[in-house]
Amino acid sequence: MTSKKAKKTSARRPRGSASPQRAAAAATTAEGPFARVWAIVKRIPRGRVATYGQLSEMIDRRLTPVGIGWAIRAAGEDAIPWHRVINSKGTISTDGEHPGLQRAMLESEGVEFDAEGRVDLATACWRPRR
C-alpha cells in the first residue's frame, strides 16, 4: 500500500490585497493611498458622513472599502474625523470595539439616526465638489 502525500494547504491572501504590515508601510508615504484617504476624510464637514465605498471610489479603488477601514485605523484616533465614515447601509461598523462612541460623536454634530440606527444617506452623505 502506498501512502498519498497530503496536500499542503495554506491560508493565502487574495491576489492584490495588501497585508496589514504592507498597508501600514503605505501609510507612511506622503503620496500613498492611506494619505489620500486621510486627506479626504479631513474634508468631510461636521454633520455629514461618507461611506467606506464612497471613499474607495474617490481614490480610484486603490483600496477596497475594507482597506479604507485599515487606512482610517492607521491614522490614529485624533488625526482625522474617523467617526464621519460609516458603512453603505448607513449604519455604524465600529460598535464592536467602541459601543456607542461613533453614534454619540455623530449625534453631537447633528447627524440623525432612525429607529433602526441608520443614517439617511440621501440627506447626510457628503457630496464633495470635484
C-alpha positions in Angstrom: 0.0 0.0 0.0 1.3 3.4 -0.9 0.5 6.5 1.0 -0.6 9.5 -0.7 1.0 12.8 0.3 -1.4 15.1 2.0 -2.0 18.3 0.0 -0.3 21.2 1.6 -2.8 23.9 2.2 -2.0 27.4 3.4 -4.1 30.4 4.0 -3.4 32.9 1.3 -4.4 36.4 1.0 -6.5 37.2 -2.1 -4.4 38.4 -5.0 -3.9 42.1 -5.0 -4.7 42.6 -1.3 -2.1 44.1 0.9 -1.0 42.6 4.2 -1.6 44.8 7.3 2.1 45.3 7.5 2.4 46.5 3.9 -0.7 48.6 4.4 0.9 50.3 7.4 4.0 50.9 5.4 2.0 52.6 2.7 0.6 54.9 5.4 4.0 56.4 5.9 4.4 57.6 2.4 3.2 61.1 1.6 1.5 60.1 -1.6 0.3 56.6 -0.8 -3.4 55.6 -0.8 -3.6 55.9 3.0 -2.5 59.6 2.8 -5.1 60.2 0.2 -7.8 58.7 2.4 -6.7 60.8 5.3 -6.8 64.0 3.2 -10.4 63.2 2.0 -11.7 62.3 5.5 -10.3 65.6 6.8 -12.6 67.3 4.3 -15.8 65.7 5.5 -17.7 68.6 7.2 -19.3 68.4 10.6 -22.9 67.0 10.4 -22.1 64.9 7.2 -20.9 61.4 6.7 -19.2 59.4 3.9 -19.1 55.7 3.3 -16.2 53.3 3.1 -17.2 52.5 -0.5 -17.6 56.2 -1.4 -14.0 56.8 -0.2 -12.8 53.8 -2.1 -14.3 55.3 -5.3 -12.7 58.7 -4.6 -9.2 57.2 -4.6 -9.9 55.2 -7.8 -10.4 52.0 -5.9 -6.7 51.8 -4.9 -8.1 50.4 -1.7 -11.2 48.3 -1.1 -13.8 49.5 1.4 -12.0 47.2 3.9 -8.7 48.8 3.0 -10.3 52.2 3.7 -11.1 50.9 7.2 -7.4 49.9 7.6 -6.3 53.4 6.5 -8.6 55.1 8.9 -7.5 52.9 11.8 -3.8 53.5 10.9 -4.3 57.3 11.2 -4.8 57.2 14.9 -7.8 58.4 16.9 -7.2 62.2 16.9 -5.6 62.6 13.5 -8.7 62.6 11.3 -12.5 62.7 11.9 -12.8 58.9 11.6 -16.3 58.9 13.1 -17.7 60.6 10.0 -17.2 57.4 7.9 -19.9 54.8 8.1 -20.9 51.7 6.1 -23.1 51.7 2.9 -26.2 50.7 4.9 -26.0 53.9 6.8 -25.0 52.1 10.0 -22.0 52.1 12.2 -19.3 49.4 11.9 -17.3 50.3 15.0 -19.7 49.3 17.7 -17.9 46.1 18.4 -14.8 47.9 19.6 -16.3 51.2 20.9 -20.0 50.7 21.7 -22.0 53.9 21.2 -19.0 56.1 20.7 -19.2 56.8 17.0 -23.0 57.4 17.2 -22.6 59.8 20.1 -19.9 61.7 18.2 -22.1 62.0 15.1 -25.2 63.0 17.0 -23.2 65.7 18.7 -22.6 67.1 15.2 -26.2 67.0 14.3 -26.3 63.7 12.4 -29.7 62.0 12.9 -30.3 58.3 13.2 -33.6 56.5 12.6 -35.2 53.9 15.0 -33.1 51.1 13.4 -29.9 53.0 14.0 -29.4 54.1 10.4 -28.3 57.5 8.9 -30.3 58.6 5.9 -27.6 58.7 3.3 -29.8 60.7 0.9 -29.7 63.7 3.3 -26.5 63.2 5.4 -24.0 61.9 2.9 -21.3 64.3 1.9 -21.1 65.1 -1.8 -17.8 66.8 -2.4 -17.3 69.2 -5.3 -14.9 68.0 -7.8 
